[in-house]
Amino acid sequence: MSDQNILEEVKRTLEIEDTDLDSQLTDFIKRTTQQLNVRLGFLEAVPDVLSYIVVECTIKRFNRKGNEGMNSYGQEGETINYGKLLDEFQDDIDAWKSKEEAKKNVSPRKGVARFI
């Protein structure tokens, strides 16, 4: 999924209709993509099947704006706990990596040829 498609999906989810925040959201998308690429083994691009992680983390990062560096935030009886953005998706990342590793370890099938 392209960064533009991710941006559009993030904006739809956050109900943002103008372009005022596009630069900031694009920066969040870029950083999240880079972090995910590192966790995936220094890939050049996020596989399409995992692009939802970039969308979800960008939304979380946007909602955390103003509370950077905080582990939690509380106000009037409401408490919000912040974890590391990608930690929630570690099981998905591990599953993808396992699947990719399994693809590498598949040995070619040996067939039988018969001549009549």
Summary of the structure (lengths in Angstrom):
residues: 116
radius of gyration: 19.8
end to end distance: 50.7
largest distance: 84.4
contacts: 250
relative contact order: 0.13
helix: 55%
strand: 7%
